[in-house]
Amino acid sequence: MLKLRKVIFALMLFSCAWCVSAEPVDINSATADQLAQSLNGVGKAKAEAIIQDREKNGKFKSADDLARVKGIGAATIEKNRDKITVGAEAPNSAAASAKAK
């Protein structure tokens, strides 16, 4: 009975960890800890490199821009593409004005 409880508990932990890691992460606003926890193949050092690149070169326009970070390659980007967001884009002020008329 104790073994069964341990197995059930382990399965519950595994399923919860999967749910958390499936959450999308905004690479333009996430902390290093959030990046490291959310992205497969990205540990603390790579997450810090993402933050440094973002501060030095400005916001990422797409997930593919992560390739400019040393240690982040196409395979890492593809593995995480469904988890990566780049924030909500502000509507074009001219388009917004035209719609208001």
N, CA, C and O atoms as CSV, one atom per row, in Angstrom:
chain,resi,resn,atom,element,x,y,z
A,1,MET,N,N,0.818,-1.190,0.000
A,1,MET,CA,C,0.000,0.000,0.000
A,1,MET,C,C,0.865,1.258,0.000
A,1,MET,O,O,0.548,2.231,-0.685
A,2,LEU,N,N,1.950,1.242,0.762
A,2,LEU,CA,C,2.851,2.392,0.826
A,2,LEU,C,C,3.505,2.651,-0.531
A,2,LEU,O,O,3.683,3.799,-0.940
A,3,LYS,N,N,3.860,1.561,-1.226
A,3,LYS,CA,C,4.451,1.710,-2.562
A,3,LYS,C,C,3.468,2.381,-3.516
A,3,LYS,O,O,3.844,3.251,-4.303
A,4,LEU,N,N,2.224,1.973,-3.438
A,4,LEU,CA,C,1.193,2.547,-4.303
A,4,LEU,C,C,1.039,4.040,-4.036
A,4,LEU,O,O,0.915,4.830,-4.972
A,5,ARG,N,N,1.048,4.424,-2.777
A,5,ARG,CA,C,0.949,5.842,-2.428
A,5,ARG,C,C,2.134,6.626,-2.981
A,5,ARG,O,O,1.965,7.737,-3.484
A,6,LYS,N,N,3.327,6.054,-2.891
A,6,LYS,CA,C,4.523,6.721,-3.409
A,6,LYS,C,C,4.442,6.899,-4.920
A,6,LYS,O,O,4.822,7.944,-5.450
A,7,VAL,N,N,3.950,5.883,-5.605
A,7,VAL,CA,C,3.822,5.958,-7.061
A,7,VAL,C,C,2.800,7.023,-7.445
A,7,VAL,O,O,3.036,7.819,-8.354
A,8,ILE,N,N,1.679,7.034,-6.757
A,8,ILE,CA,C,0.640,8.032,-7.042
A,8,ILE,C,C,1.175,9.438,-6.770
A,8,ILE,O,O,0.951,10.355,-7.561
A,9,PHE,N,N,1.870,9.603,-5.669
A,9,PHE,CA,C,2.451,10.905,-5.331
A,9,PHE,C,C,3.458,11.347,-6.393
A,9,PHE,O,O,3.460,12.508,-6.802
A,10,ALA,N,N,4.307,10.432,-6.836
A,10,ALA,CA,C,5.300,10.751,-7.868
A,10,ALA,C,C,4.614,11.155,-9.175
A,10,ALA,O,O,5.047,12.093,-9.845
A,11,LEU,N,N,3.560,10.454,-9.526
A,11,LEU,CA,C,2.826,10.795,-10.745
A,11,LEU,C,C,2.169,12.161,-10.643
A,11,LEU,O,O,2.136,12.915,-11.616
A,12,MET,N,N,1.650,12.479,-9.469
A,12,MET,CA,C,1.043,13.794,-9.268
A,12,MET,C,C,2.088,14.891,-9.397
A,12,MET,O,O,1.833,15.919,-10.025
A,13,LEU,N,N,3.254,14.687,-8.814
A,13,LEU,CA,C,4.324,15.685,-8.930
A,13,LEU,C,C,4.761,15.860,-10.373
A,13,LEU,O,O,4.959,16.983,-10.837
A,14,PHE,N,N,4.911,14.753,-11.078
A,14,PHE,CA,C,5.328,14.819,-12.474
A,14,PHE,C,C,4.307,15.567,-13.315
A,14,PHE,O,O,4.673,16.402,-14.142
A,15,SER,N,N,3.024,15.272,-13.109
A,15,SER,CA,C,1.994,15.934,-13.912
A,15,SER,C,C,1.922,17.419,-13.597
A,15,SER,O,O,1.680,18.223,-14.498
A,16,CYS,N,N,2.124,17.802,-12.353
A,16,CYS,CA,C,2.120,19.223,-11.991
A,16,CYS,C,C,3.308,19.947,-12.604
A,16,CYS,O,O,3.164,21.071,-13.085
A,17,ALA,N,N,4.457,19.330,-12.596
A,17,ALA,CA,C,5.647,19.949,-13.193
A,17,ALA,C,C,5.443,20.146,-14.687
A,17,ALA,O,O,5.877,21.156,-15.240
A,18,TRP,N,N,4.792,19.201,-15.345
A,18,TRP,CA,C,4.546,19.332,-16.774
A,18,TRP,C,C,3.609,20.503,-17.048
A,18,TRP,O,O,3.809,21.241,-18.013
A,19,CYS,N,N,2.600,20.679,-16.220
A,19,CYS,CA,C,1.654,21.777,-16.412
A,19,CYS,C,C,2.338,23.123,-16.258
A,19,CYS,O,O,2.070,24.044,-17.029
A,20,VAL,N,N,3.202,23.247,-15.292
A,20,VAL,CA,C,3.896,24.507,-15.056
A,20,VAL,C,C,4.821,24.821,-16.217
A,20,VAL,O,O,4.878,25.966,-16.665
A,21,SER,N,N,5.542,23.832,-16.710
A,21,SER,CA,C,6.489,24.085,-17.781
A,21,SER,C,C,5.800,24.347,-19.113
A,21,SER,O,O,6.426,24.866,-20.038
A,22,ALA,N,N,4.522,23.998,-19.225
A,22,ALA,CA,C,3.806,24.222,-20.470
A,22,ALA,C,C,3.301,25.663,-20.586
A,22,ALA,O,O,2.829,26.064,-21.650
A,23,GLU,N,N,3.392,26.437,-19.516
A,23,GLU,CA,C,2.948,27.825,-19.538
A,23,GLU,C,C,3.843,28.644,-20.460
A,23,GLU,O,O,5.064,28.493,-20.421
A,24,PRO,N,N,3.266,29.498,-21.279
A,24,PRO,CA,C,4.092,30.359,-22.131
A,24,PRO,C,C,4.870,31.368,-21.291
A,24,PRO,O,O,4.433,31.776,-20.215
A,25,VAL,N,N,6.023,31.755,-21.803
A,25,VAL,CA,C,6.867,32.723,-21.106
A,25,VAL,C,C,7.217,33.850,-22.077
A,25,VAL,O,O,7.621,33.601,-23.212
A,26,ASP,N,N,7.059,35.075,-21.623
A,26,ASP,CA,C,7.391,36.252,-22.425
A,26,ASP,C,C,8.885,36.512,-22.270
A,26,ASP,O,O,9.345,36.915,-21.202
A,27,ILE,N,N,9.631,36.280,-23.334
A,27,ILE,CA,C,11.090,36.431,-23.262
A,27,ILE,C,C,11.522,37.891,-23.142
A,27,ILE,O,O,12.697,38.171,-22.905
A,28,ASN,N,N,10.592,38.810,-23.302
A,28,ASN,CA,C,10.921,40.232,-23.152
A,28,ASN,C,C,10.681,40.761,-21.743
A,28,ASN,O,O,11.086,41.880,-21.429
A,29,SER,N,N,10.039,39.985,-20.903
A,29,SER,CA,C,9.778,40.474,-19.549
A,29,SER,C,C,10.086,39.462,-18.454
A,29,SER,O,O,10.104,39.823,-17.277
A,30,ALA,N,N,10.327,38.217,-18.808
A,30,ALA,CA,C,10.548,37.168,-17.816
A,30,ALA,C,C,11.879,37.358,-17.093
A,30,ALA,O,O,12.844,37.885,-17.646
A,31,THR,N,N,11.897,36.915,-15.853
A,31,THR,CA,C,13.141,36.909,-15.083
A,31,THR,C,C,13.971,35.701,-15.502
A,31,THR,O,O,13.485,34.808,-16.196
A,32,ALA,N,N,15.212,35.687,-15.077
A,32,ALA,CA,C,16.085,34.556,-15.389
A,32,ALA,C,C,15.519,33.268,-14.803
A,32,ALA,O,O,15.573,32.219,-15.444
A,33,ASP,N,N,14.983,33.339,-13.601
A,33,ASP,CA,C,14.401,32.144,-12.975
A,33,ASP,C,C,13.206,31.635,-13.778
A,33,ASP,O,O,13.058,30.428,-13.970
A,34,GLN,N,N,12.360,32.543,-14.243
A,34,GLN,CA,C,11.196,32.142,-15.036
A,34,GLN,C,C,11.630,31.497,-16.348
A,34,GLN,O,O,11.054,30.494,-16.769
A,35,LEU,N,N,12.640,32.069,-16.993
A,35,LEU,CA,C,13.133,31.502,-18.249
A,35,LEU,C,C,13.715,30.112,-18.022
A,35,LEU,O,O,13.428,29.183,-18.777
A,36,ALA,N,N,14.529,29.973,-16.986
A,36,ALA,CA,C,15.171,28.691,-16.702
A,36,ALA,C,C,14.144,27.614,-16.360
A,36,ALA,O,O,14.326,26.452,-16.726
A,37,GLN,N,N,13.085,27.975,-15.677
A,37,GLN,CA,C,12.061,27.004,-15.293
A,37,GLN,C,C,11.137,26.656,-16.446
A,37,GLN,O,O,10.630,25.536,-16.510
A,38,SER,N,N,10.908,27.584,-17.353
A,38,SER,CA,C,9.910,27.383,-18.401
A,38,SER,C,C,10.454,26.784,-19.689
A,38,SER,O,O,9.728,26.091,-20.402
A,39,LEU,N,N,11.707,27.037,-19.994
A,39,LEU,CA,C,12.253,26.628,-21.287
A,39,LEU,C,C,13.155,25.406,-21.153
A,39,LEU,O,O,14.063,25.382,-20.322
A,40,ASN,N,N,12.898,24.395,-21.976
A,40,ASN,CA,C,13.727,23.192,-21.994
A,40,ASN,C,C,15.101,23.514,-22.572
A,40,ASN,O,O,15.208,24.188,-23.597
A,41,GLY,N,N,16.141,23.034,-21.917
A,41,GLY,CA,C,17.494,23.248,-22.400
A,41,GLY,C,C,18.068,24.597,-22.019
A,41,GLY,O,O,19.168,24.947,-22.447
A,42,VAL,N,N,17.336,25.360,-21.219
A,42,VAL,CA,C,17.801,26.668,-20.770
A,42,VAL,C,C,17.940,26.625,-19.254
A,42,VAL,O,O,16.955,26.549,-18.519
A,43,GLY,N,N,19.185,26.675,-18.811
A,43,GLY,CA,C,19.459,26.709,-17.381
A,43,GLY,C,C,19.683,28.137,-16.932
A,43,GLY,O,O,19.401,29.087,-17.661
A,44,LYS,N,N,20.189,28.271,-15.732
A,44,LYS,CA,C,20.391,29.593,-15.134
A,44,LYS,C,C,21.352,30.445,-15.975
A,44,LYS,O,O,21.085,31.626,-16.199
A,45,ALA,N,N,22.460,29.865,-16.441
A,45,ALA,CA,C,23.460,30.630,-17.193
A,45,ALA,C,C,22.893,31.140,-18.521
A,45,ALA,O,O,23.091,32.304,-18.868
A,46,LYS,N,N,22.194,30.286,-19.262
A,46,LYS,CA,C,21.608,30.722,-20.534
A,46,LYS,C,C,20.494,31.731,-20.306
A,46,LYS,O,O,20.324,32.667,-21.087
A,47,ALA,N,N,19.740,31.537,-19.237
A,47,ALA,CA,C,18.676,32.489,-18.914
A,47,ALA,C,C,19.273,33.862,-18.620
A,47,ALA,O,O,18.733,34.878,-19.057
A,48,GLU,N,N,20.376,33.901,-17.889
A,48,GLU,CA,C,21.061,35.168,-17.610
A,48,GLU,C,C,21.578,35.788,-18.909
A,48,GLU,O,O,21.536,37.007,-19.074
A,49,ALA,N,N,22.063,34.953,-19.828
A,49,ALA,CA,C,22.545,35.455,-21.117
A,49,ALA,C,C,21.398,36.064,-21.925
A,49,ALA,O,O,21.589,37.061,-22.621
A,50,ILE,N,N,20.219,35.473,-21.836
A,50,ILE,CA,C,19.040,36.026,-22.525
A,50,ILE,C,C,18.718,37.405,-21.965
A,50,ILE,O,O,18.449,38.338,-22.722
A,51,ILE,N,N,18.745,37.536,-20.654
A,51,ILE,CA,C,18.459,38.826,-20.005
A,51,ILE,C,C,19.495,39.866,-20.424
A,51,ILE,O,O,19.144,40.997,-20.758
A,52,GLN,N,N,20.765,39.484,-20.406
A,52,GLN,CA,C,21.833,40.424,-20.785
A,52,GLN,C,C,21.688,40.868,-22.224
A,52,GLN,O,O,21.857,42.050,-22.526
A,53,ASP,N,N,21.377,39.939,-23.122
A,53,ASP,CA,C,21.191,40.294,-24.528
A,53,ASP,C,C,20.008,41.242,-24.686
A,53,ASP,O,O,20.079,42.208,-25.446
A,54,ARG,N,N,18.937,40.969,-23.979
A,54,ARG,CA,C,17.734,41.805,-24.046
A,54,ARG,C,C,18.042,43.225,-23.579
A,54,ARG,O,O,17.574,44.193,-24.178
A,55,GLU,N,N,18.827,43.350,-22.511
A,55,GLU,CA,C,19.188,44.669,-21.997
A,55,GLU,C,C,20.137,45.406,-22.940
A,55,GLU,O,O,20.052,46.626,-23.083
A,56,LYS,N,N,21.037,44.670,-23.578
A,56,LYS,CA,C,22.036,45.283,-24.466
A,56,LYS,C,C,21.469,45.623,-25.847
A,56,LYS,O,O,21.752,46.691,-26.391
A,57,ASN,N,N,20.669,44.712,-26.412
A,57,ASN,CA,C,20.223,44.841,-27.803
A,57,ASN,C,C,18.749,45.169,-27.978
A,57,ASN,O,O,18.279,45.312,-29.107
A,58,GLY,N,N,18.025,45.289,-26.898
A,58,GLY,CA,C,16.599,45.592,-27.001
A,58,GLY,C,C,15.746,44.347,-27.041
A,58,GLY,O,O,16.251,43.224,-27.036
A,59,LYS,N,N,14.447,44.561,-27.080
A,59,LYS,CA,C,13.489,43.462,-27.025
A,59,LYS,C,C,13.616,42.530,-28.220
A,59,LYS,O,O,14.050,42.921,-29.304
A,60,PHE,N,N,13.221,41.281,-27.981
A,60,PHE,CA,C,13.172,40.275,-29.044
A,60,PHE,C,C,11.877,40.488,-29.818
A,60,PHE,O,O,10.825,40.731,-29.226
A,61,LYS,N,N,11.956,40.396,-31.137
A,61,LYS,CA,C,10.769,40.570,-31.969
A,61,LYS,C,C,10.074,39.244,-32.247
A,61,LYS,O,O,8.880,39.210,-32.547
A,62,SER,N,N,10.830,38.152,-32.145
A,62,SER,CA,C,10.266,36.817,-32.356
A,62,SER,C,C,11.107,35.804,-31.594
A,62,SER,O,O,12.189,36.119,-31.098
A,63,ALA,N,N,10.595,34.592,-31.512
A,63,ALA,CA,C,11.343,33.519,-30.853
A,63,ALA,C,C,12.676,33.286,-31.556
A,63,ALA,O,O,13.670,32.950,-30.913
A,64,ASP,N,N,12.696,33.464,-32.875
A,64,ASP,CA,C,13.918,33.246,-33.644
A,64,ASP,C,C,15.050,34.192,-33.247
A,64,ASP,O,O,16.221,33.873,-33.451
A,65,ASP,N,N,14.714,35.347,-32.686
A,65,ASP,CA,C,15.736,36.294,-32.242
A,65,ASP,C,C,16.587,35.742,-31.100
A,65,ASP,O,O,17.675,36.253,-30.834
A,66,LEU,N,N,16.099,34.707,-30.426
A,66,LEU,CA,C,16.895,34.095,-29.356
A,66,LEU,C,C,18.204,33.519,-29.887
A,66,LEU,O,O,19.145,33.312,-29.121
A,67,ALA,N,N,18.271,33.258,-31.188
A,67,ALA,CA,C,19.486,32.713,-31.780
A,67,ALA,C,C,20.661,33.678,-31.662
A,67,ALA,O,O,21.810,33.257,-31.797
A,68,ARG,N,N,20.407,34.945,-31.415
A,68,ARG,CA,C,21.496,35.902,-31.248
A,68,ARG,C,C,22.186,35.741,-29.891
A,68,ARG,O,O,23.242,36.329,-29.660
A,69,VAL,N,N,21.597,34.951,-28.999
A,69,VAL,CA,C,22.178,34.701,-27.676
A,69,VAL,C,C,23.120,33.507,-27.775
A,69,VAL,O,O,22.733,32.436,-28.243
A,70,LYS,N,N,24.354,33.699,-27.333
A,70,LYS,CA,C,25.334,32.623,-27.370
A,70,LYS,C,C,24.827,31.437,-26.551
A,70,LYS,O,O,24.424,31.591,-25.399
A,71,GLY,N,N,24.854,30.260,-27.159
A,71,GLY,CA,C,24.402,29.050,-26.480
A,71,GLY,C,C,22.967,28.670,-26.784
A,71,GLY,O,O,22.515,27.593,-26.396
A,72,ILE,N,N,22.243,29.541,-27.474
A,72,ILE,CA,C,20.861,29.235,-27.869
A,72,ILE,C,C,20.866,29.003,-29.375
A,72,ILE,O,O,21.152,29.910,-30.157
A,73,GLY,N,N,20.550,27.795,-29.760
A,73,GLY,CA,C,20.535,27.457,-31.180
A,73,GLY,C,C,19.141,27.144,-31.679
A,73,GLY,O,O,18.161,27.219,-30.937
A,74,ALA,N,N,19.073,26.793,-32.947
A,74,ALA,CA,C,17.789,26.509,-33.592
A,74,ALA,C,C,17.055,25.361,-32.907
A,74,ALA,O,O,15.830,25.395,-32.792
A,75,ALA,N,N,17.790,24.342,-32.450
A,75,ALA,CA,C,17.147,23.194,-31.808
A,75,ALA,C,C,16.455,23.612,-30.506
A,75,ALA,O,O,15.340,23.172,-30.224
A,76,THR,N,N,17.110,24.451,-29.725
A,76,THR,CA,C,16.517,24.928,-28.469
A,76,THR,C,C,15.286,25.773,-28.750
A,76,THR,O,O,14.277,25.664,-28.052
A,77,ILE,N,N,15.368,26.612,-29.767
A,77,ILE,CA,C,14.225,27.456,-30.126
A,77,ILE,C,C,13.046,26.591,-30.574
A,77,ILE,O,O,11.914,26.817,-30.147
A,78,GLU,N,N,13.304,25.610,-31.425
A,78,GLU,CA,C,12.223,24.751,-31.924
A,78,GLU,C,C,11.594,23.942,-30.799
A,78,GLU,O,O,10.379,23.748,-30.778
A,79,LYS,N,N,12.411,23.472,-29.866
A,79,LYS,CA,C,11.917,22.703,-28.724
A,79,LYS,C,C,10.946,23.510,-27.876
A,79,LYS,O,O,10.041,22.958,-27.249
A,80,ASN,N,N,11.146,24.827,-27.864
A,80,ASN,CA,C,10.389,25.699,-26.977
A,80,ASN,C,C,9.450,26.661,-27.689
A,80,ASN,O,O,8.803,27.483,-27.040
A,81,ARG,N,N,9.367,26.574,-28.991
A,81,ARG,CA,C,8.615,27.566,-29.776
A,81,ARG,C,C,7.189,27.776,-29.249
A,81,ARG,O,O,6.711,28.910,-29.209
A,82,ASP,N,N,6.514,26.712,-28.851
A,82,ASP,CA,C,5.134,26.847,-28.385
A,82,ASP,C,C,5.039,27.466,-26.993
A,82,ASP,O,O,3.945,27.821,-26.554
A,83,LYS,N,N,6.151,27.599,-26.300
A,83,LYS,CA,C,6.172,28.186,-24.955
A,83,LYS,C,C,6.628,29.637,-24.958
A,83,LYS,O,O,6.490,30.327,-23.947
A,84,ILE,N,N,7.169,30.112,-26.080
A,84,ILE,CA,C,7.786,31.438,-26.144
A,84,ILE,C,C,6.798,32.468,-26.682
A,84,ILE,O,O,6.169,32.266,-27.721
A,85,THR,N,N,6.676,33.574,-25.956
A,85,THR,CA,C,5.934,34.727,-26.458
A,85,THR,C,C,6.869,35.938,-26.393
A,85,THR,O,O,7.872,35.925,-25.680
A,86,VAL,N,N,6.527,36.970,-27.142
A,86,VAL,CA,C,7.337,38.192,-27.139
A,86,VAL,C,C,6.506,39.387,-26.682
A,86,VAL,O,O,6.804,40.528,-27.033
A,87,GLY,N,N,5.485,39.127,-25.914
A,87,GLY,CA,C,4.654,40.199,-25.375
A,87,GLY,C,C,3.586,40.619,-26.358
A,87,GLY,O,O,3.639,40.306,-27.547
A,88,ALA,N,N,2.624,41.332,-25.830
A,88,ALA,CA,C,1.547,41.845,-26.667
A,88,ALA,C,C,2.056,43.052,-27.433
A,88,ALA,O,O,2.661,43.959,-26.862
A,89,GLU,N,N,1.808,43.050,-28.709
A,89,GLU,CA,C,2.230,44.185,-29.526
A,89,GLU,C,C,1.205,45.297,-29.403
A,89,GLU,O,O,-0.003,45.060,-29.439
A,90,ALA,N,N,1.708,46.512,-29.258
A,90,ALA,CA,C,0.823,47.671,-29.192
A,90,ALA,C,C,0.239,47.921,-30.568
A,90,ALA,O,O,0.954,47.813,-31.563
A,91,PRO,N,N,-1.031,48.250,-30.652
A,91,PRO,CA,C,-1.626,48.518,-31.961
A,91,PRO,C,C,-1.002,49.762,-32.590
A,91,PRO,O,O,-0.620,50.699,-31.889
A,92,ASN,N,N,-0.907,49.758,-33.886
A,92,ASN,CA,C,-0.392,50.891,-34.631
A,92,ASN,C,C,-1.332,52.070,-34.397
A,92,ASN,O,O,-2.541,51.955,-34.602
A,93,SER,N,N,-0.778,53.201,-33.968
A,93,SER,CA,C,-1.637,54.343,-33.619
A,93,SER,C,C,-2.424,54.853,-34.835
A,93,SER,O,O,-3.559,55.304,-34.684
A,94,ALA,N,N,-1.844,54.788,-36.021
A,94,ALA,CA,C,-2.563,55.237,-37.217
A,94,ALA,C,C,-3.731,54.307,-37.508
A,94,ALA,O,O,-4.820,54.762,-37.858
A,95,ALA,N,N,-3.505,52.995,-37.363
A,95,ALA,CA,C,-4.571,52.032,-37.605
A,95,ALA,C,C,-5.665,52.181,-36.555
A,95,ALA,O,O,-6.852,52.075,-36.863
A,96,ALA,N,N,-5.258,52.427,-35.324
A,96,ALA,CA,C,-6.238,52.597,-34.257
A,96,ALA,C,C,-7.081,53.852,-34.501
A,96,ALA,O,O,-8.288,53.845,-34.258
A,97,SER,N,N,-6.452,54.921,-34.976
A,97,SER,CA,C,-7.182,56.142,-35.255
A,97,SER,C,C,-8.166,55.937,-36.408
A,97,SER,O,O,-9.287,56.445,-36.369
A,98,ALA,N,N,-7.745,55.194,-37.429
A,98,ALA,CA,C,-8.607,54.959,-38.584
A,98,ALA,C,C,-9.825,54.131,-38.174
A,98,ALA,O,O,-10.926,54.365,-38.672
A,99,LYS,N,N,-9.636,53.165,-37.268
A,99,LYS,CA,C,-10.749,52.349,-36.832
A,99,LYS,C,C,-11.732,53.139,-35.980
A,99,LYS,O,O,-12.928,52.850,-35.969
A,100,ALA,N,N,-11.222,54.137,-35.267
A,100,ALA,CA,C,-12.078,54.935,-34.395
A,100,ALA,C,C,-13.002,55.834,-35.184
A,100,ALA,O,O,-14.051,56.223,-34.671
A,101,LYS,N,N,-12.658,56.176,-36.402
A,101,LYS,CA,C,-13.471,57.092,-37.223
A,101,LYS,C,C,-14.648,56.430,-37.825
A,101,LYS,O,O,-15.420,57.071,-38.538
